[in-house]
Amino acid sequence: MNVAIVGASGAVGQEFLRVLAEQEFPIDHLRLFGSERSAGSLIPFKGKEYEVELLSEDSDFSGVDIAFTSAGAGTSKKYADVITKHGAVMIDNSSAFRMDKDVPLVVPEVNPEDALDRPRNIIGNPNCTTIQMVVALKPIHDLSPITSVRVATYQAASGAGAAAMKELEEQYAAIVRGEKPKVEKFAYQLAYNLIPQVDVFVDNDYTKEEMKMFHETRKIMHSDDIRVSATCVRVPVMRAHSEAVWVETERPLEISEVREAFEKAPGLVVSDNPAEKEYPMPYDKAGQDPVYVGRLRKDISDDRGLSFWVVGDQIKKGAALNAVQIAQWLIANDPRFSAEKQ
Ligand code: A2P
């Protein structure tokens, strides 16, 4: 495969490189792109250095099979044609095209076949909070259709990019030195704080992030009956997101059958033993591939309800790993790529 990464210097871009190496993704040629800020700089990959190219209207993507893009929605919109016009499949981590009807939105554990129908050669990588939630929702939905989801998220600094992670670190260091922490990437100081706003507010007083969870879940799970009410909160954690989830299904489910379905579900690891204080936490799940689920119990406020806790690394399964898994699925299942392999 000839692979391009757009946004290679960023938090997700760097993770693309780590995941491609970890997964031993078959790469013949690799090209890296960025803005003026990183163009010309050298980025190492598997013992070689690659120069970052400036992304422009004149960039030539001919010969590229798969382009992983994570450089913001504006950049994706501006350069989608440049990237895809010679046939490259653009797997886009931004929100630019996720809800477009002619762009599939894919989580390989849930709806991999959708990736085959991509008239614009663009595949959307869903929002990080949605990805880790639907990996846990899918096995429940297969037991009995889900009618509603209520979720509170605890979102790490990584979701706001590499500079935001640095800002959180520097805020703690400044506080220890007795100095006033610098606030640039977040609306408020995040150190020792929680910010109950991720992205901008929309007309119904939810935020855009919360409405992404509503719309993207329906699209990925092919169900307009699921309603998702989310409260998204930024927390002073570095890179794994956590979510408290309350689900209502059409028929009441036994905890034992849900646990069994969770245990069999791809990409999901059950970490749930209250007697031993065992449950997933962002601190020890950062950097891990799977989505972890724990605290599974009946919802005592709802006969058809369940409650559980989900943790997933935002940069890995929430972004880079999911995108790479989409590409791996295409290589294994899309006749275009199987033909190229032979
Ligand atoms: P650069 O560093 O060259 O500006 P993060 O999400 O961690 O903040 O990273 C954002 C990524 O998107 C960076 O790699 C950044 O590259 C890239 N990027 C931002 N704007 C553009 C652009 N106009 N063209 C290409 N890459 C861009």
Residues whose N, C-alpha, C, O or C-beta is under 5 A from the ligand:
A	BS01	A2P	G7 A8 S9 G10 A11 V12 G13 F33 G34 S35 E36 R37 S38 A39 L55 S70 A71 G72 T75 A160 G161 A162 A163
